[in-house]
Structure formats: structure tokens, C-alpha cells
Amino acid sequence: MQIYKVGGAVRDRLLGIAVTDIDRVVVGATTEEMLALGFRPVGADFPVFLHPKTGEEYALARTERKSGRGYGGFTFHASPDVTLEEDLIRRDLTINAMAEDDQQNLTDPYHGQRDLEACVLRHVSPAFAEDPLRVLRVARFAARYADLGFTVAPETLELMRQLSESGELQALTAERSWKEISRALMENQPQVFIEVLRDCGALKVLMPEVDALFGVPQPATHHPEIDTGVHTLSVLQQAARHQQPLTVRWACLLHDLGKGLTPEEQWPRHIGHESKGLKLIKAVNERFKAPKDCQELALLVGEYHTHGHRALELKPSTLLELLQSFDVYRRPQRFEEFIAACEMDARGRKGLEQTSYPQADYLRGAATAARSVAVQPLLEQGYKGPELGEAIKRERLKALKAYKESASS
């Protein structure tokens, strides 16, 4: 029995990056031997075990064969005669197909170290094209290591293109796709994830609504970058630069989908794109079964982001409607995330990345003014039921009028 660290632990150590997760492969062992040593089995698909003391994962060396469509369409074979090299060749990228023993002796049959030094993401073998999830994984690694100068090898991009055209991407489950998408959006350069998916044709399969934004012009006065797709990537980049949470990044990606529906004869104007985009945002949300908080914020940002930009001009009554839509009284954090998404949208314009966004503090102040209305005095005046609701609304409107006047003076 021989035990090796494999994959990300080896890759990140060689890159000088802190190693968090350690995967281990056991060569020359049987399931019975692992159980006799006290390892606990997990997973139904292939033999993976938890160490009796540390709880870390150990997997028996295995080979795999394509047996159906999609990510799960594989038959696995694990036995003591499967070699380390046979286990490594089934992995996605050469930089993930290295192993090392306890003395850090490197086993690198597919030249992963060479590709690390050259900053290249390259597939290990033609079997790469058997697993559609790898299209998303490679795009995610491109986003993760973009800061280090990594790019996708042309021949690997070609295999990804073939996978995108094969129909295999449609076999991915919503859960597996969302796991990759959400992880990619939280990388330092999430816009690279979208760029790579677009380069290989996967974006128009997975998110045709986002793909449709490229080549759609916007008014140059407001958007010096012109192209709506380019703007969307810039907004996403700003969200990462300002370390926004996943909810905000997801909303940033989807906020302008309605502009993809504008007839060409109306370009570069996009009247009513906010409401038109809601059905598209809803469709993308449902396709990937995004978490509820991501879904809700994306829809609210899609509908109201131009309200955010025009906050200083809004009538008190419109401002109150905006605050009510976000339920700022019970869910203040969601409104804060809306403000963040609006600011990222404003900064995601060519040459305006450092622009100030006074609307943010103005909206926060408006929310504070509305929340400051006390309910108890109204109850003491005898208001109840629907009448109480109307009285609260009147007082909040009064507070917002006073707030707007003080902010203007």
C-alpha cells in the first residue's frame, strides 16, 4: 500500500499558495484492507474512505470508463493493480494530475509542473471530452489563476468547444452547474470565467441570456464601453474587486439581461429593459436552482437598479415604494446588497471605475429615516388593522419628505 497527495494540494504547494484541502490516493490496497485499518467508507459511486483519526479523505486508485451522458455517466474500476499513472490520467488538467509522497517526491507523468511554469491550463488526455462538467471547471480555474497569468491551451479550448457543441452540457444537473458557477463567481477574476465560457461556445448553451448581451450597444454618454456584454463583465469585475458576496455578484451578472431583448432599430436606447429582463432573470435563476437569496436579489436589482442610480431625483413617494419593495424594515441587509450592486454597476463603466456614488449614502439615509417612524404612538392613537398600515405609510412618507428637504439644503 502506497499513499500519495494528489491534485490541488500538490498544485498549490508548487505555486506557493496555501494548501487547504488535501486529497490522497491509495495505490495497491483493497476495500477490505482499508476497513481493517479502521477507515470509514463514504460515497456510493467509488471507494472513498475517511481516516479513523483525522477524518481526511483517502480514495483507492481507480480508472473510469464513459458509460452514459453527463457528469455521472461513468463506470469506475478500483483494484490493487491500478497504478498511480492510471489514476492520474483520468484527471482533467495536467496541473491537477501530479502526485507526491510523504517526502515530497513528485510523480508527474503528464508534465503538470512544466505547464505550471508556463501558466497553461492543458487537458491530460482526450478523455477530457467525456465529461461536460470539465468545461465549467477549466473556466473556473482560468478565473482563479488569471492573476498569475494562466490561460487555456488552444487545444484544450478546442475540446471544450466540441463539448459545447455536442449537447453534453445539457446533461449537467442544475446542482453540479451551480456549484461550479458559484465557486467561479467568488474567484478574484470572475469575469474571466464568463469570457472562457463564451470563447468555447458554452455561454450560449448555458446562459444564452448573458451571451445575447455581447454586441448590443448602449448610449456612449452613459456607457463609454458601449457594448452591454463588456459592461456586464466590468460590473462583475468591480464586484470582485470590492469583495462583494455571492448574492451581489450573481445580481451583477444578470442585472441588464433585458437589454438583450431590445429590437435593433431601438439601439442604443433600452427603454423598459428593467421590467423586460425579469422573465429572463427568473429563467436563469430556475435553470441553475440558485439559492433563494441570490434569486431574490437578482430580480430586485434587475427591476430597480435604475431607481438606485436616480435616487437623488426620486420623489419621496417613489422612494417609499422602493423601500417597501425591499422590506427594509425587516431585511435591511438585502437593501444594503442592492445598494452595493448599484454601485458596482456605476463603477463598471470604462474610465469611471473610481467614480464616487453619492446615491449609496442617500439611500441608506432614506432607509434610516423610514425606519425611524415609531409605531407605538399610532397604536396609542387607536389605529389598528389596515388603518394602522396606512397611518404608518403616511408617517414614513412625511419622514422621507423631511429627509429629502434636509439633504437638498
C-alpha positions, 0 to 999 in steps of 0.5 A: 500500500502506497499513499500519495497527495494528489491534485490541488494540494500538490498544485498549490504547494508548487505555486506557493499558495496555501494548501487547504484541502488535501486529497490522497490516493491509495495505490495497491490496497483493497476495500477490505484492507482499508476497513481493517485499518479502521477507515470509514467508507463514504460515497456510493459511486467509488471507494472513498474512505475517511481516516479513523483519526483525522477524518481526511479523505483517502480514495483507492486508485481507480480508472473510469470508463464513459458509460452514459451522458453527463457528469455521472455517466461513468463506470469506475474500476478500483483494484490493487493493480491500478497504478498511480499513472492510471489514476492520474490520467483520468484527471482533467488538467495536467496541473491537477494530475501530479502526485507526491509522497510523504517526502515530497517526491513528485510523480508527474507523468503528464508534465503538470509542473512544466505547464505550471511554469508556463501558466497553461491550463492543458487537458491530460488526455482526450478523455477530457471530452467525456465529461461536460462538467470539465468545461465549467471547471477549466473556466473556473480555474482560468478565473482563479489563476488569471492573476498569475497569468494562466490561460487555456491551451488552444487545444484544450479550448478546442475540446471544450468547444466540441463539448459545447457543441455536442449537447453534453452540457445539457446533461449537467444537473442544475446542482453540479452547474451551480456549484461550479458557477458559484465557486467561479463567481467568488474567484478574484477574476470572475469575469474571466470565467464568463469570457472562457465560457463564451470563447468555447461556445458554452455561454450560449448553451448555458446562459444564452441570456448573458451571451445575447448581451455581447454586441448590443450597444448602449448610449456612449454618454452613459456607457463609454464601453458601449457594448452591454456584454463588456459592461456586464463583465466590468460590473462583475469585475468591480464586484470582485474587486470590492469583495462583494458576496455571492448574492451581489455578484450573481445580481451583477451578472444578470442585472441588464439581461433585458437589454438583450431583448431590445429590437435593433432599430431601438439601439442604443436606447433600452427603454423598459429593459428593467421590467423586460429582463425579469422573465429572463432573470427568473429563467436563469435563476430556475435553470441553475436552482440558485439559492433563494437569496441570490434569486431574490436579489437578482430580480430586485436589482434587475427591476430597480437598479435604475431607481438606485442610480436616480435616487437623488431625483426620486420623489419621496413617494417613489422612494417609499415604494422602493423601500417597501419593495425591499422590506427594509424594515425587516431585511435591511441587509438585502437593501444594503446588497442592492445598494452595493450592486448599484454601485458596482454597476456605476463603477463598471463603466470604462474610465469611471471605475473610481467614480464616487456614488453619492446615491449609496449614502442617500439611500441608506439615509432614506432607509434610516429615516423610514425606519425611524417612524415609531409605531407605538404612538399610532397604536396609542392613537387607536389605529389598528388593522389596515388603518394602522398600515396606512397611518404608518405609510403616511408617517414614513412618507412625511419622514422621507419628505423631511429627509429629502428637504434636509439633504437638498439644503 
